[in-house]
């Protein structure tokens, strides 16, 4: 296992675990809402132990990256590209979860030469998508402001623990950082209110057109992005592999961190053993 360190580049906070010696490739992991790069710590350490350079930025306004208003979907994509350029990354394997999928998969389609593989977990990328109840509230003027203004730390703690028993005090403290400032809270509203699924219509077929090795890794008991979404990704990307984590929910990396790390490492090792596909 590699040591995970918190670093900064161009105003962006990120976590990194580096291998001893030359790296087989570079893994970049994008977190979802309301998490941060902290969610990837087991994956980063395991990937470094398998000779991969493993990186996970905090998206703008989350973790230790400051808000950058407006915190829209498009602005977050720019944040990802700024991170890549700041570190001089050329071709990476991209792992995404939740909102990190909506941001990262769009970014991948816009920068196909930068992507050598995909790991897609409990997210969506379909023009006919539908938001769950809390997201619809955040997207509704007035209601979203009331919800976000009234969110207190203890209520956040209770909510997170109800969603996954894997959220310990350290994780909850990291994820609360997004709500510590008024700018951070308004950035959350910016993100959800920019999240019109119709924006994905021009991307139909473009994930498959990337023609890169793909792993779809899914928590089977997800009330927000049900397992049907995993099978839809398999249909959209016919060559994709599928790994279903039974008993895990939407926050699969918190519910089953060791299993998820093993699946990611096994995929990376298969990818590295195929010179034609290796990034």
C-alpha positions as CSV (number, residue, x, y, z in Angstrom):
1,X,0.0,0.0,0.0
2,X,1.2,3.5,-0.8
3,X,1.1,6.4,1.6
4,X,-1.6,9.0,0.7
5,X,-0.6,12.6,1.0
6,X,-2.7,15.8,0.8
7,X,-1.2,18.3,-1.7
8,X,-2.1,21.4,-3.6
9,X,-1.4,22.7,-7.1
10,X,-2.8,25.8,-8.8
11,X,-5.1,26.4,-5.8
12,X,-6.6,22.8,-6.1
13,X,-6.3,20.4,-3.2
14,X,-5.7,16.8,-4.1
15,X,-4.6,13.5,-2.6
16,X,-1.8,11.4,-4.1
17,X,-0.3,8.1,-3.5
18,X,2.8,7.3,-5.6
19,X,4.5,3.9,-6.2
20,X,8.1,3.0,-5.4
21,X,9.9,3.3,-8.8
22,X,8.4,3.8,-12.2
23,X,4.6,4.0,-12.5
24,X,2.6,1.6,-14.7
25,X,0.2,4.5,-15.4
26,X,-1.8,7.3,-13.8
27,X,-5.2,6.9,-12.1
28,X,-7.3,10.1,-11.5
29,X,-10.4,9.7,-9.3
30,X,-13.3,12.2,-9.2
31,X,-15.5,12.2,-6.1
32,X,-19.3,12.8,-5.9
33,X,-21.6,14.8,-3.7
34,X,-21.2,15.5,-0.8
35,X,-17.8,13.8,-0.6
36,X,-14.2,14.8,-1.4
37,X,-11.0,13.2,-2.4
38,X,-11.0,11.6,1.1
39,X,-13.5,9.0,-0.3
40,X,-10.7,7.5,-2.5
41,X,-8.0,7.0,0.1
42,X,-8.2,3.2,0.1
43,X,-8.2,3.1,-3.7
44,X,-5.3,5.5,-3.9
45,X,-3.2,3.5,-1.5
46,X,-4.0,0.2,-3.2
47,X,-3.3,1.5,-6.7
48,X,0.1,2.9,-5.6
49,X,0.9,-0.5,-4.2
50,X,0.2,-2.0,-7.6
51,X,2.6,0.5,-9.2
52,X,0.2,3.2,-10.3
53,X,0.4,6.9,-9.6
54,X,-3.0,7.6,-8.0
55,X,-4.5,11.1,-7.7
56,X,-7.8,12.5,-6.5
57,X,-8.6,16.2,-6.6
58,X,-11.1,18.0,-4.4
59,X,-13.6,19.5,-6.8
60,X,-14.1,23.3,-6.4
61,X,-15.9,24.0,-3.1
62,X,-15.4,20.5,-1.7
63,X,-12.8,19.2,0.7
64,X,-9.9,21.6,0.8
65,X,-10.4,23.2,-2.6
66,X,-12.0,26.7,-2.2
67,X,-15.3,27.5,-3.9
68,X,-15.1,28.9,-7.4
69,X,-18.5,30.5,-8.2
70,X,-20.6,29.8,-10.1
71,X,-20.0,26.2,-9.1
72,X,-21.7,24.8,-12.2
73,X,-21.3,21.5,-14.0
74,X,-19.3,23.2,-16.7
75,X,-17.1,25.1,-14.2
76,X,-16.3,21.8,-12.5
77,X,-15.2,20.3,-15.8
78,X,-12.9,23.3,-16.3
79,X,-11.6,22.6,-12.8
80,X,-10.7,19.0,-13.8
81,X,-8.9,20.1,-16.9
82,X,-7.0,22.8,-15.0
83,X,-5.9,20.1,-12.5
84,X,-4.7,17.8,-15.3
85,X,-2.7,20.6,-17.0
86,X,-1.2,21.8,-13.7
87,X,0.2,18.4,-13.1
88,X,1.2,17.8,-16.7
89,X,-0.8,14.6,-17.0
90,X,-1.1,13.3,-20.5
91,X,-3.2,10.1,-20.5
92,X,-5.0,8.7,-17.5
93,X,-7.4,6.1,-16.3
94,X,-10.4,8.0,-14.9
95,X,-12.5,6.7,-12.0
96,X,-15.7,8.5,-11.3
97,X,-18.6,8.3,-8.8
98,X,-21.9,10.1,-8.4
99,X,-21.5,13.8,-9.6
100,X,-17.9,12.9,-10.4
101,X,-19.4,10.8,-13.2
102,X,-21.5,13.5,-14.7
103,X,-18.5,15.9,-14.5
104,X,-15.8,13.4,-15.4
105,X,-17.5,11.5,-18.2
106,X,-18.4,14.8,-20.0
107,X,-14.8,15.9,-19.5
108,X,-13.6,12.6,-21.0
109,X,-15.7,13.0,-24.1
110,X,-14.3,16.5,-24.6
111,X,-10.7,15.3,-24.1
112,X,-10.6,11.8,-25.6
113,X,-6.9,11.8,-26.1
114,X,-6.4,12.2,-22.3
115,X,-8.3,9.0,-21.4
116,X,-6.9,5.5,-21.5
117,X,-9.5,3.8,-19.4
118,X,-12.7,4.3,-17.3
119,X,-14.0,3.1,-14.0
120,X,-17.6,4.1,-13.7
121,X,-19.4,3.8,-10.3
122,X,-23.0,4.6,-9.2
123,X,-23.6,7.6,-11.5
124,X,-25.5,8.5,-14.6
125,X,-24.8,9.9,-18.1
126,X,-28.1,9.7,-19.9
127,X,-30.2,12.5,-21.3
128,X,-33.4,11.0,-19.9
129,X,-32.1,10.9,-16.4
130,X,-34.3,12.0,-13.4
131,X,-33.2,13.6,-10.2
132,X,-34.0,12.1,-6.8
133,X,-36.1,14.0,-4.3
134,X,-33.4,15.9,-2.5
135,X,-31.8,17.0,-5.8
136,X,-35.1,18.2,-7.0
137,X,-35.5,20.3,-3.8
138,X,-32.0,21.8,-4.3
139,X,-32.9,22.7,-7.9
140,X,-36.1,24.5,-6.9
141,X,-35.7,28.2,-6.2
142,X,-36.6,29.1,-2.6
143,X,-36.8,25.5,-1.5
144,X,-33.1,24.8,-2.2
145,X,-32.1,28.0,-0.4
146,X,-34.1,27.0,2.7
147,X,-32.7,23.4,2.7
148,X,-29.1,24.5,2.3
149,X,-29.3,27.3,4.9
150,X,-31.0,25.1,7.5
151,X,-28.4,22.2,7.2
152,X,-26.5,22.0,10.5
153,X,-23.6,19.8,11.3
154,X,-25.4,17.3,13.5
155,X,-28.2,16.8,11.0
156,X,-25.5,16.3,8.3
157,X,-23.8,13.7,10.5
158,X,-27.1,11.8,11.0
159,X,-27.9,12.0,7.3
160,X,-24.5,10.6,6.2
161,X,-24.6,7.8,8.8
162,X,-28.1,6.8,7.6
163,X,-26.7,6.5,4.0
164,X,-23.7,4.3,4.9
165,X,-22.4,2.8,8.1
166,X,-19.0,3.2,6.6
167,X,-19.0,7.0,7.2
168,X,-16.9,7.5,10.3
169,X,-16.4,10.8,12.1
170,X,-13.2,11.5,10.1
171,X,-15.1,11.1,6.8
172,X,-18.1,13.2,7.9
173,X,-15.7,16.0,9.1
174,X,-14.1,16.0,5.7
175,X,-17.4,16.1,3.8
176,X,-18.8,18.8,6.0
177,X,-16.2,21.2,4.7
178,X,-18.4,21.9,1.6
179,X,-21.0,23.5,3.9
180,X,-18.7,25.5,6.2
181,X,-19.1,28.7,4.2
182,X,-21.9,30.6,2.5
183,X,-20.0,30.5,-0.8
184,X,-19.6,26.7,-0.5
185,X,-23.3,26.2,0.1
186,X,-24.3,28.4,-2.8
187,X,-21.9,26.5,-4.9
188,X,-23.9,23.3,-4.2
189,X,-27.0,25.1,-5.5
190,X,-25.1,26.2,-8.6
191,X,-24.0,22.6,-9.3
192,X,-27.5,21.1,-9.0
193,X,-29.2,23.9,-10.8
194,X,-26.8,23.5,-13.8
195,X,-27.5,19.8,-13.9
196,X,-30.0,19.6,-16.8
197,X,-29.8,16.0,-18.2
198,X,-30.7,17.3,-21.6
199,X,-27.2,18.7,-21.9
200,X,-26.1,15.0,-22.3
201,X,-27.9,14.6,-25.6
202,X,-24.9,15.6,-27.8
203,X,-22.8,12.9,-26.0
204,X,-24.8,9.9,-27.1
205,X,-22.4,7.2,-28.2
206,X,-19.3,9.1,-27.3
207,X,-18.4,6.9,-24.3
208,X,-18.3,3.8,-26.5
209,X,-16.4,5.8,-29.1
210,X,-13.6,6.4,-26.6
211,X,-12.9,2.7,-27.2
212,X,-11.0,2.3,-23.9
213,X,-11.1,-0.5,-21.3
214,X,-14.0,0.2,-19.0
215,X,-15.0,-1.2,-15.6
216,X,-18.6,-0.5,-14.3
217,X,-18.4,-1.0,-10.5
218,X,-21.7,-0.7,-8.8
219,X,-23.3,-0.9,-5.3
220,X,-26.3,-3.2,-5.9
221,X,-28.6,-1.5,-3.3
222,X,-28.5,2.0,-4.6
223,X,-31.8,4.0,-4.2
224,X,-30.4,7.0,-6.1
225,X,-28.7,5.3,-9.1
226,X,-30.3,1.8,-9.2
227,X,-28.5,-1.2,-10.6
228,X,-30.4,-0.8,-13.8
229,X,-28.0,2.1,-14.5
230,X,-25.0,-0.3,-14.4
231,X,-26.6,-2.5,-17.0
232,X,-27.4,0.6,-19.1
233,X,-23.7,1.6,-19.1
234,X,-22.9,-2.0,-20.2
235,X,-25.4,-1.5,-23.1
236,X,-23.9,1.9,-24.0
237,X,-20.3,0.5,-23.7
238,X,-20.6,-3.1,-25.0
239,X,-17.0,-3.9,-24.1
240,X,-17.3,-2.8,-20.5
241,X,-16.7,-5.2,-17.6
242,X,-19.3,-5.3,-14.8
243,X,-18.6,-5.8,-11.1
244,X,-21.6,-5.7,-8.7
245,X,-21.0,-5.3,-5.0
246,X,-23.9,-7.0,-3.3
247,X,-25.1,-5.5,-0.1
248,X,-23.5,-2.1,-0.9
249,X,-25.5,1.0,-1.7
250,X,-24.9,4.3,-3.4
251,X,-21.8,5.1,-1.4
252,X,-20.2,1.8,-2.4
253,X,-16.6,3.0,-1.6
254,X,-17.7,3.6,2.0
255,X,-19.8,0.5,2.3
256,X,-17.1,-1.9,0.9
257,X,-13.8,-0.1,0.6
258,X,-11.6,-3.2,0.5
259,X,-13.7,-4.9,-2.1
260,X,-13.8,-1.8,-4.3
261,X,-10.0,-1.3,-4.0
262,X,-9.5,-4.9,-5.1
263,X,-11.7,-4.5,-8.1
264,X,-10.0,-1.3,-9.1
265,X,-6.5,-2.8,-8.7
266,X,-7.5,-5.9,-10.6
267,X,-8.8,-3.8,-13.5
268,X,-5.6,-1.7,-13.5
269,X,-3.4,-4.8,-13.6
270,X,-5.4,-6.2,-16.5
271,X,-5.1,-2.9,-18.3
272,X,-1.3,-2.6,-17.7
273,X,-0.8,-6.1,-19.0
274,X,-2.3,-5.1,-22.4
275,X,0.2,-2.9,-24.0
276,X,-2.2,-1.7,-26.7
277,X,-4.6,-0.4,-24.1
278,X,-2.2,0.8,-21.4
279,X,-2.2,4.6,-20.9
